[in-house]
């Protein structure tokens, strides 16, 4: 691969959003939900979680990339994390789904990319896992790779994501601030007819309820009738599914990754994953026929990690009771809703394949609408 012909932007999670012209929804004065956010209001507020982006642009045709999410910085294969999946609408290509459903854990980084990049990303994640120290005898790897279709803005048939790009996204993944908008797997996505992308948010429970953190990261590429904090923004802008502008444009997909430090096993992680779809619905997403809406949820609680090999036949762990789950459900809903809106507010207008242009959400106009409906005081 002749890298000199590419404009490859590698976004470390430490890049400050203050350097960008965009603003996150909370900076406008809108406070979605009632729970407080984490320090950074990102998925990396969950201790140990890392995110890395590789963004690919080439000429006028290539607008795509890779986003990697690591549950912890150790050997994930040897110390698997409890995990679950929920399918809101199954028009998608989420690799690794059945083993996660069967065993209730994840053993690799989670990678997001475009639809035709899934096979390449699988190959890369497998190679990454086999090369890790301690995995010399491993003969089976269940890589988890999700996608959305960025073919409107990106030359998706060119399959420009390479194994090296995926490995780089994993390698540079960091804790700390997470870059949003037109980055990584969100480079070429479209949401509610505006430029979508990567978005993230978090919530923290009150101390009497455990003080647990929930973080969410989304890759938005779907349609419907946009609402922000309950305000009918899409209708006010006259841009929504079945409107004159977007009569046939609701398909796409949304990948949602939920992380928590709460001691939650796979069954209740699936219940948390289900609530993420409620957060998507609160933004006006409709789960259209051609939309692949998937949620991956995992817990970082060290005592719940599953050793790949052990001489013990049993594993003891303390987990939350069912009747302690409701606050976490609300945290997931609120963080998902805000992450999706952040993906819109942090995205920029982009011109891509065949001259297609997707405009950023008109922030100034939206802020006026939010003020009119008293979402901003």
Secondary structure as UniProt FT lines:
FT   HELIX           3..5
FT   STRAND          7..11
FT   TURN            13..14
FT   HELIX           17..19
FT   HELIX           25..28
FT   HELIX           43..45
FT   TURN            47..48
FT   STRAND          50..58
FT   TURN            59..61
FT   STRAND          62..70
FT   TURN            76..78
FT   STRAND          79..90
FT   HELIX           97..103
FT   STRAND          105..106
FT   STRAND          110..114
FT   HELIX           115..117
FT   HELIX           118..131
FT   TURN            133..134
FT   TURN            136..137
FT   STRAND          144..148
FT   TURN            151..153
FT   HELIX           156..158
FT   HELIX           163..172
FT   HELIX           184..186
FT   TURN            187..188
FT   STRAND          190..191
FT   TURN            192..193
FT   STRAND          194..195
FT   STRAND          198..204
FT   HELIX           207..209
FT   STRAND          213..221
FT   TURN            229..230
FT   HELIX           233..237
FT   TURN            247..248
FT   STRAND          252..260
FT   HELIX           266..282
FT   TURN            283..284
FT   TURN            289..290
FT   STRAND          291..299
FT   HELIX           302..304
FT   STRAND          306..307
FT   HELIX           322..324
FT   HELIX           326..345
FT   STRAND          350..351
FT   HELIX           353..355
FT   STRAND          357..358
FT   HELIX           363..372
FT   TURN            373..374
//
